[in-house]
């Protein structure tokens, strides 16, 4: 919650009627915003092999995997920017 408070998404009040409250509309917060708050440097953590550093096949495979993961990350981040938190909530019925 401290991260959310630091960027102004929530605020807190002490006391009997205190607690955490949203200070930003959920429609204004995206998955990408939340991802950035978490401070992760990379989305995929697949370790590439470096056991045979002089092997041309290993180098080619590592390059292909790294390029593919980078492209996949780019596409996923674009999607994260399109999805706001409000759209993830289930519909609320009035009955």
N, CA, C and O atoms as CSV, one atom per row, in Angstrom:
chain,resi,resn,atom,element,x,y,z
A,1,UNK,N,N,0.817,-1.190,0.000
A,1,UNK,CA,C,0.000,0.000,0.000
A,1,UNK,C,C,0.867,1.263,0.000
A,1,UNK,O,O,0.462,2.304,-0.517
A,2,UNK,N,N,2.054,1.158,0.582
A,2,UNK,CA,C,2.935,2.325,0.627
A,2,UNK,C,C,3.294,2.806,-0.774
A,2,UNK,O,O,3.368,4.010,-1.021
A,3,UNK,N,N,3.517,1.866,-1.692
A,3,UNK,CA,C,3.821,2.256,-3.074
A,3,UNK,C,C,2.637,2.976,-3.705
A,3,UNK,O,O,2.807,3.987,-4.386
A,4,UNK,N,N,1.439,2.451,-3.477
A,4,UNK,CA,C,0.236,3.079,-4.030
A,4,UNK,C,C,0.034,4.472,-3.442
A,4,UNK,O,O,-0.383,5.395,-4.141
A,5,UNK,N,N,0.330,4.615,-2.160
A,5,UNK,CA,C,0.199,5.922,-1.512
A,5,UNK,C,C,1.238,6.900,-2.054
A,5,UNK,O,O,0.934,8.069,-2.290
A,6,UNK,N,N,2.457,6.419,-2.249
A,6,UNK,CA,C,3.537,7.288,-2.713
A,6,UNK,C,C,3.207,7.941,-4.053
A,6,UNK,O,O,3.555,9.100,-4.279
A,7,UNK,N,N,2.535,7.205,-4.944
A,7,UNK,CA,C,2.212,7.774,-6.257
A,7,UNK,C,C,0.839,8.437,-6.287
A,7,UNK,O,O,0.430,8.967,-7.320
A,8,UNK,N,N,0.120,8.411,-5.156
A,8,UNK,CA,C,-1.141,9.129,-5.068
A,8,UNK,C,C,-2.379,8.345,-5.455
A,8,UNK,O,O,-3.442,8.935,-5.647
A,9,UNK,N,N,-2.268,7.030,-5.572
A,9,UNK,CA,C,-3.439,6.226,-5.926
A,9,UNK,C,C,-4.365,6.014,-4.732
A,9,UNK,O,O,-5.573,5.851,-4.902
A,10,UNK,N,N,-3.803,6.017,-3.531
A,10,UNK,CA,C,-4.592,5.848,-2.311
A,10,UNK,C,C,-4.114,6.845,-1.274
A,10,UNK,O,O,-3.026,7.411,-1.382
A,11,UNK,N,N,-4.951,7.047,-0.264
A,11,UNK,CA,C,-4.531,7.808,0.907
A,11,UNK,C,C,-5.034,7.069,2.137
A,11,UNK,O,O,-5.883,6.183,2.037
A,12,UNK,N,N,-4.516,7.432,3.274
A,12,UNK,CA,C,-4.905,6.747,4.502
A,12,UNK,C,C,-5.260,7.756,5.575
A,12,UNK,O,O,-4.757,8.879,5.606
A,13,UNK,N,N,-6.148,7.312,6.452
A,13,UNK,CA,C,-6.542,8.115,7.604
A,13,UNK,C,C,-6.433,7.253,8.841
A,13,UNK,O,O,-6.798,6.078,8.834
A,14,UNK,N,N,-5.925,7.851,9.901
A,14,UNK,CA,C,-5.841,7.146,11.171
A,14,UNK,C,C,-7.159,7.308,11.917
A,14,UNK,O,O,-7.964,8.184,11.601
A,15,UNK,N,N,-7.362,6.471,12.889
A,15,UNK,CA,C,-8.512,6.632,13.761
A,15,UNK,C,C,-9.595,5.601,13.534
A,15,UNK,O,O,-9.479,4.705,12.699
A,16,UNK,N,N,-10.657,5.764,14.312
A,16,UNK,CA,C,-11.760,4.807,14.326
A,16,UNK,C,C,-12.410,4.636,12.951
A,16,UNK,O,O,-12.745,3.517,12.563
A,17,UNK,N,N,-12.585,5.703,12.234
A,17,UNK,CA,C,-13.197,5.640,10.900
A,17,UNK,C,C,-12.145,5.760,9.796
A,17,UNK,O,O,-12.463,6.052,8.643
A,18,UNK,N,N,-10.908,5.532,10.167
A,18,UNK,CA,C,-9.814,5.636,9.210
A,18,UNK,C,C,-9.681,4.397,8.346
A,18,UNK,O,O,-10.522,3.498,8.367
A,19,UNK,N,N,-8.629,4.379,7.607
A,19,UNK,CA,C,-8.351,3.261,6.712
A,19,UNK,C,C,-7.817,3.773,5.389
A,19,UNK,O,O,-7.468,4.946,5.249
A,20,UNK,N,N,-7.761,2.890,4.443
A,20,UNK,CA,C,-7.262,3.217,3.110
A,20,UNK,C,C,-8.419,3.567,2.192
A,20,UNK,O,O,-9.461,2.911,2.205
A,21,UNK,N,N,-8.224,4.611,1.392
A,21,UNK,CA,C,-9.242,5.016,0.420
A,21,UNK,C,C,-8.566,5.315,-0.917
A,21,UNK,O,O,-7.441,5.812,-0.973
A,22,UNK,N,N,-9.276,5.003,-1.971
A,22,UNK,CA,C,-8.774,5.336,-3.306
A,22,UNK,C,C,-8.796,6.841,-3.500
A,22,UNK,O,O,-9.748,7.509,-3.098
A,23,UNK,N,N,-7.766,7.369,-4.106
A,23,UNK,CA,C,-7.761,8.789,-4.440
A,23,UNK,C,C,-7.613,8.998,-5.945
A,23,UNK,O,O,-7.507,10.129,-6.419
A,24,UNK,N,N,-7.608,7.902,-6.681
A,24,UNK,CA,C,-7.540,7.929,-8.143
A,24,UNK,C,C,-8.598,6.981,-8.681
A,24,UNK,O,O,-8.795,5.893,-8.139
A,25,UNK,N,N,-9.270,7.383,-9.727
A,25,UNK,CA,C,-10.255,6.500,-10.350
A,25,UNK,C,C,-9.559,5.247,-10.874
A,25,UNK,O,O,-8.479,5.328,-11.459
A,26,UNK,N,N,-10.182,4.093,-10.663
A,26,UNK,CA,C,-9.598,2.840,-11.140
A,26,UNK,C,C,-9.442,2.823,-12.654
A,26,UNK,O,O,-8.576,2.129,-13.186
A,27,UNK,N,N,-10.275,3.581,-13.339
A,27,UNK,CA,C,-10.177,3.648,-14.800
A,27,UNK,C,C,-8.923,4.400,-15.255
A,27,UNK,O,O,-8.551,4.334,-16.427
A,28,UNK,N,N,-8.275,5.109,-14.334
A,28,UNK,CA,C,-7.069,5.870,-14.666
A,28,UNK,C,C,-5.779,5.118,-14.332
A,28,UNK,O,O,-4.684,5.603,-14.617
A,29,UNK,N,N,-5.910,3.940,-13.732
A,29,UNK,CA,C,-4.739,3.145,-13.352
A,29,UNK,C,C,-4.683,1.916,-14.251
A,29,UNK,O,O,-5.653,1.162,-14.340
A,30,UNK,N,N,-3.558,1.716,-14.913
A,30,UNK,CA,C,-3.425,0.569,-15.816
A,30,UNK,C,C,-2.572,-0.535,-15.187
A,30,UNK,O,O,-1.877,-0.328,-14.192
A,31,UNK,N,N,-2.654,-1.700,-15.799
A,31,UNK,CA,C,-1.784,-2.795,-15.371
A,31,UNK,C,C,-0.320,-2.400,-15.495
A,31,UNK,O,O,0.508,-2.793,-14.673
A,32,UNK,N,N,-0.005,-1.624,-16.522
A,32,UNK,CA,C,1.376,-1.177,-16.708
A,32,UNK,C,C,1.822,-0.277,-15.560
A,32,UNK,O,O,2.963,-0.364,-15.108
A,33,UNK,N,N,0.921,0.588,-15.087
A,33,UNK,CA,C,1.238,1.443,-13.943
A,33,UNK,C,C,1.605,0.598,-12.723
A,33,UNK,O,O,2.598,0.863,-12.046
A,34,UNK,N,N,0.799,-0.409,-12.459
A,34,UNK,CA,C,1.045,-1.276,-11.305
A,34,UNK,C,C,2.339,-2.061,-11.497
A,34,UNK,O,O,3.135,-2.185,-10.566
A,35,UNK,N,N,2.548,-2.584,-12.684
A,35,UNK,CA,C,3.786,-3.313,-12.972
A,35,UNK,C,C,5.003,-2.426,-12.702
A,35,UNK,O,O,5.970,-2.866,-12.082
A,36,UNK,N,N,4.951,-1.194,-13.165
A,36,UNK,CA,C,6.067,-0.267,-12.945
A,36,UNK,C,C,6.293,0.013,-11.466
A,36,UNK,O,O,7.435,0.147,-11.025
A,37,UNK,N,N,5.212,0.100,-10.701
A,37,UNK,CA,C,5.344,0.338,-9.265
A,37,UNK,C,C,6.109,-0.784,-8.573
A,37,UNK,O,O,6.844,-0.544,-7.615
A,38,UNK,N,N,5.934,-1.993,-9.054
A,38,UNK,CA,C,6.583,-3.140,-8.425
A,38,UNK,C,C,8.088,-3.161,-8.660
A,38,UNK,O,O,8.820,-3.852,-7.952
A,39,UNK,N,N,8.549,-2.409,-9.646
A,39,UNK,CA,C,9.976,-2.257,-9.872
A,39,UNK,C,C,10.680,-3.444,-10.509
A,39,UNK,O,O,11.904,-3.552,-10.438
A,40,UNK,N,N,9.927,-4.323,-11.121
A,40,UNK,CA,C,10.549,-5.462,-11.795
A,40,UNK,C,C,11.271,-4.971,-13.045
A,40,UNK,O,O,10.750,-4.133,-13.781
A,41,UNK,N,N,12.459,-5.490,-13.280
A,41,UNK,CA,C,13.229,-5.056,-14.442
A,41,UNK,C,C,12.859,-5.831,-15.702
A,41,UNK,O,O,12.911,-5.290,-16.806
A,42,UNK,N,N,12.494,-7.076,-15.539
A,42,UNK,CA,C,12.153,-7.887,-16.698
A,42,UNK,C,C,10.946,-8.747,-16.376
A,42,UNK,O,O,10.744,-9.148,-15.230
A,43,UNK,N,N,10.164,-9.020,-17.370
A,43,UNK,CA,C,8.952,-9.804,-17.179
A,43,UNK,C,C,9.247,-11.296,-17.197
A,43,UNK,O,O,8.702,-12.054,-16.395
A,44,UNK,N,N,10.104,-11.710,-18.107
A,44,UNK,CA,C,10.430,-13.126,-18.245
A,44,UNK,C,C,11.774,-13.416,-17.580
A,44,UNK,O,O,12.737,-12.668,-17.748
A,45,UNK,N,N,11.822,-14.486,-16.840
A,45,UNK,CA,C,13.056,-14.841,-16.141
A,45,UNK,C,C,13.550,-16.219,-16.574
A,45,UNK,O,O,13.945,-17.039,-15.746
A,46,UNK,N,N,13.521,-16.453,-17.856
A,46,UNK,CA,C,14.019,-17.710,-18.403
A,46,UNK,C,C,15.531,-17.581,-18.563
A,46,UNK,O,O,16.020,-16.701,-19.271
A,47,UNK,N,N,16.248,-18.457,-17.903
A,47,UNK,CA,C,17.712,-18.411,-17.966
A,47,UNK,C,C,18.204,-19.048,-19.260
A,47,UNK,O,O,17.839,-20.176,-19.595
A,48,UNK,N,N,19.029,-18.314,-19.971
A,48,UNK,CA,C,19.628,-18.842,-21.188
A,48,UNK,C,C,20.874,-19.640,-20.822
A,48,UNK,O,O,21.556,-19.328,-19.846
A,49,UNK,N,N,21.158,-20.644,-21.593
A,49,UNK,CA,C,22.308,-21.511,-21.334
A,49,UNK,C,C,23.607,-20.815,-21.719
A,49,UNK,O,O,23.698,-20.155,-22.754
A,50,UNK,N,N,24.595,-20.975,-20.873
A,50,UNK,CA,C,25.930,-20.490,-21.225
A,50,UNK,C,C,26.987,-21.553,-20.905
A,50,UNK,O,O,28.154,-21.252,-20.654
A,51,UNK,N,N,26.536,-22.782,-20.926
A,51,UNK,CA,C,27.413,-23.906,-20.601
A,51,UNK,C,C,28.503,-24.105,-21.654
A,51,UNK,O,O,29.638,-24.457,-21.332
A,52,UNK,N,N,28.145,-23.879,-22.901
A,52,UNK,CA,C,29.089,-24.082,-24.013
A,52,UNK,C,C,29.243,-22.761,-24.767
A,52,UNK,O,O,28.684,-22.588,-25.850
A,53,UNK,N,N,29.985,-21.855,-24.201
A,53,UNK,CA,C,30.086,-20.495,-24.724
A,53,UNK,C,C,30.676,-20.409,-26.125
A,53,UNK,O,O,30.446,-19.425,-26.829
A,54,UNK,N,N,31.414,-21.399,-26.534
A,54,UNK,CA,C,32.004,-21.384,-27.878
A,54,UNK,C,C,31.136,-22.092,-28.907
A,54,UNK,O,O,31.500,-22.161,-30.081
A,55,UNK,N,N,30.004,-22.613,-28.484
A,55,UNK,CA,C,29.121,-23.361,-29.385
A,55,UNK,C,C,28.256,-22.389,-30.192
A,55,UNK,O,O,27.492,-21.612,-29.620
A,56,UNK,N,N,28.377,-22.436,-31.494
A,56,UNK,CA,C,27.613,-21.537,-32.366
A,56,UNK,C,C,26.118,-21.806,-32.286
A,56,UNK,O,O,25.316,-20.877,-32.379
A,57,UNK,N,N,25.736,-23.065,-32.115
A,57,UNK,CA,C,24.307,-23.398,-32.016
A,57,UNK,C,C,23.727,-22.812,-30.736
A,57,UNK,O,O,22.645,-22.226,-30.756
A,58,UNK,N,N,24.434,-22.966,-29.631
A,58,UNK,CA,C,23.961,-22.390,-28.371
A,58,UNK,C,C,23.808,-20.877,-28.491
A,58,UNK,O,O,22.814,-20.314,-28.033
A,59,UNK,N,N,24.773,-20.232,-29.094
A,59,UNK,CA,C,24.701,-18.778,-29.278
A,59,UNK,C,C,23.499,-18.391,-30.132
A,59,UNK,O,O,22.802,-17.423,-29.827
A,60,UNK,N,N,23.258,-19.142,-31.195
A,60,UNK,CA,C,22.126,-18.843,-32.077
A,60,UNK,C,C,20.802,-19.045,-31.350
A,60,UNK,O,O,19.887,-18.231,-31.477
A,61,UNK,N,N,20.703,-20.131,-30.589
A,61,UNK,CA,C,19.475,-20.403,-29.831
A,61,UNK,C,C,19.256,-19.315,-28.783
A,61,UNK,O,O,18.141,-18.813,-28.637
A,62,UNK,N,N,20.297,-18.950,-28.062
A,62,UNK,CA,C,20.177,-17.900,-27.051
A,62,UNK,C,C,19.736,-16.575,-27.668
A,62,UNK,O,O,18.896,-15.872,-27.108
A,63,UNK,N,N,20.302,-16.244,-28.811
A,63,UNK,CA,C,19.918,-15.009,-29.497
A,63,UNK,C,C,18.454,-15.049,-29.909
A,63,UNK,O,O,17.722,-14.079,-29.712
A,64,UNK,N,N,18.030,-16.169,-30.480
A,64,UNK,CA,C,16.633,-16.307,-30.906
A,64,UNK,C,C,15.688,-16.230,-29.713
A,64,UNK,O,O,14.653,-15.567,-29.782
A,65,UNK,N,N,16.036,-16.903,-28.621
A,65,UNK,CA,C,15.193,-16.864,-27.425
A,65,UNK,C,C,15.134,-15.458,-26.835
A,65,UNK,O,O,14.057,-14.980,-26.478
A,66,UNK,N,N,16.268,-14.804,-26.733
A,66,UNK,CA,C,16.310,-13.453,-26.174
A,66,UNK,C,C,15.497,-12.484,-27.024
A,66,UNK,O,O,14.748,-11.665,-26.491
A,67,UNK,N,N,15.642,-12.573,-28.339
A,67,UNK,CA,C,14.872,-11.709,-29.236
A,67,UNK,C,C,13.377,-11.972,-29.102
A,67,UNK,O,O,12.579,-11.034,-29.076
A,68,UNK,N,N,12.997,-13.242,-29.017
A,68,UNK,CA,C,11.584,-13.604,-28.892
A,68,UNK,C,C,10.999,-13.109,-27.575
A,68,UNK,O,O,9.882,-12.594,-27.542
A,69,UNK,N,N,11.752,-13.265,-26.492
A,69,UNK,CA,C,11.264,-12.803,-25.187
A,69,UNK,C,C,11.148,-11.283,-25.154
A,69,UNK,O,O,10.218,-10.742,-24.557
A,70,UNK,N,N,12.083,-10.601,-25.791
A,70,UNK,CA,C,12.029,-9.142,-25.836
A,70,UNK,C,C,10.797,-8.674,-26.618
A,70,UNK,O,O,10.116,-7.736,-26.203
A,71,UNK,N,N,10.516,-9.319,-27.734
A,71,UNK,CA,C,9.343,-8.964,-28.535
A,71,UNK,C,C,8.055,-9.288,-27.782
A,71,UNK,O,O,7.110,-8.499,-27.803
A,72,UNK,N,N,8.011,-10.438,-27.123
A,72,UNK,CA,C,6.827,-10.818,-26.345
A,72,UNK,C,C,6.592,-9.835,-25.205
A,72,UNK,O,O,5.451,-9.467,-24.928
A,73,UNK,N,N,7.652,-9.413,-24.551
A,73,UNK,CA,C,7.545,-8.441,-23.472
A,73,UNK,C,C,6.995,-7.116,-24.000
A,73,UNK,O,O,6.147,-6.495,-23.360
A,74,UNK,N,N,7.470,-6.693,-25.144
A,74,UNK,CA,C,7.000,-5.448,-25.759
A,74,UNK,C,C,5.494,-5.515,-26.028
A,74,UNK,O,O,4.764,-4.574,-25.718
A,75,UNK,N,N,5.036,-6.621,-26.602
A,75,UNK,CA,C,3.610,-6.792,-26.907
A,75,UNK,C,C,2.792,-6.823,-25.620
A,75,UNK,O,O,1.731,-6.203,-25.541
A,76,UNK,N,N,3.280,-7.537,-24.619
A,76,UNK,CA,C,2.551,-7.639,-23.360
A,76,UNK,C,C,2.462,-6.286,-22.660
A,76,UNK,O,O,1.414,-5.941,-22.115
A,77,UNK,N,N,3.549,-5.520,-22.668
A,77,UNK,CA,C,3.520,-4.192,-22.066
A,77,UNK,C,C,2.541,-3.275,-22.793
A,77,UNK,O,O,1.865,-2.468,-22.154
A,78,UNK,N,N,2.456,-3.384,-24.102
A,78,UNK,CA,C,1.471,-2.598,-24.850
A,78,UNK,C,C,0.063,-2.949,-24.377
A,78,UNK,O,O,-0.778,-2.068,-24.198
A,79,UNK,N,N,-0.185,-4.232,-24.179
A,79,UNK,CA,C,-1.498,-4.674,-23.689
A,79,UNK,C,C,-1.734,-4.180,-22.264
A,79,UNK,O,O,-2.837,-3.744,-21.936
A,80,UNK,N,N,-0.706,-4.245,-21.415
A,80,UNK,CA,C,-0.830,-3.750,-20.042
A,80,UNK,C,C,-1.252,-2.279,-20.029
A,80,UNK,O,O,-2.017,-1.864,-19.159
A,81,UNK,N,N,-0.761,-1.490,-20.984
A,81,UNK,CA,C,-1.116,-0.067,-21.049
A,81,UNK,C,C,-2.587,0.134,-21.425
A,81,UNK,O,O,-3.166,1.177,-21.119
A,82,UNK,N,N,-3.188,-0.850,-22.082
A,82,UNK,CA,C,-4.581,-0.749,-22.534
A,82,UNK,C,C,-5.589,-1.208,-21.481
A,82,UNK,O,O,-6.770,-0.876,-21.576
A,83,UNK,N,N,-5.143,-1.960,-20.489
A,83,UNK,CA,C,-6.061,-2.549,-19.510
A,83,UNK,C,C,-6.043,-1.730,-18.228
A,83,UNK,O,O,-5.028,-1.661,-17.536
A,84,UNK,N,N,-7.183,-1.108,-17.919
A,84,UNK,CA,C,-7.264,-0.375,-16.664
A,84,UNK,C,C,-7.836,-1.291,-15.577
A,84,UNK,O,O,-8.492,-2.291,-15.869
A,85,UNK,N,N,-7.578,-0.934,-14.345
A,85,UNK,CA,C,-7.969,-1.773,-13.211
A,85,UNK,C,C,-9.489,-1.901,-13.118
A,85,UNK,O,O,-9.996,-2.961,-12.752
A,86,UNK,N,N,-10.207,-0.852,-13.440
A,86,UNK,CA,C,-11.671,-0.902,-13.384
A,86,UNK,C,C,-12.230,-2.003,-14.286
A,86,UNK,O,O,-13.209,-2.659,-13.932
A,87,UNK,N,N,-11.616,-2.204,-15.437
A,87,UNK,CA,C,-12.116,-3.210,-16.377
A,87,UNK,C,C,-11.917,-4.635,-15.861
A,87,UNK,O,O,-12.497,-5.572,-16.411
A,88,UNK,N,N,-11.121,-4.812,-14.832
A,88,UNK,CA,C,-10.876,-6.138,-14.270
A,88,UNK,C,C,-11.894,-6.529,-13.202
A,88,UNK,O,O,-11.974,-7.692,-12.805
A,89,UNK,N,N,-12.670,-5.548,-12.740
A,89,UNK,CA,C,-13.640,-5.820,-11.677
A,89,UNK,C,C,-14.871,-6.525,-12.224
A,89,UNK,O,O,-15.321,-6.228,-13.331
A,90,UNK,N,N,-15.420,-7.463,-11.448
A,90,UNK,CA,C,-16.667,-8.100,-11.883
A,90,UNK,C,C,-17.816,-7.101,-11.780
A,90,UNK,O,O,-17.756,-6.167,-10.980
A,91,UNK,N,N,-18.863,-7.291,-12.584
A,91,UNK,CA,C,-20.027,-6.399,-12.494
A,91,UNK,C,C,-20.656,-6.481,-11.104
A,91,UNK,O,O,-20.698,-7.551,-10.497
A,92,UNK,N,N,-21.138,-5.358,-10.613
A,92,UNK,CA,C,-21.803,-5.312,-9.309
A,92,UNK,C,C,-23.302,-5.231,-9.545
A,92,UNK,O,O,-23.786,-4.342,-10.245
A,93,UNK,N,N,-24.027,-6.166,-8.955
A,93,UNK,CA,C,-25.487,-6.151,-9.111
A,93,UNK,C,C,-26.116,-5.383,-7.958
A,93,UNK,O,O,-25.569,-5.329,-6.857
A,94,UNK,N,N,-27.253,-4.803,-8.223
A,94,UNK,CA,C,-27.972,-4.020,-7.218
A,94,UNK,C,C,-29.083,-4.828,-6.567
A,94,UNK,O,O,-30.123,-4.270,-6.219
A,95,UNK,N,N,-28.892,-6.084,-6.403
A,95,UNK,CA,C,-29.984,-6.848,-5.832
A,95,UNK,C,C,-29.494,-7.921,-5.028
A,95,UNK,O,O,-30.282,-8.678,-4.461
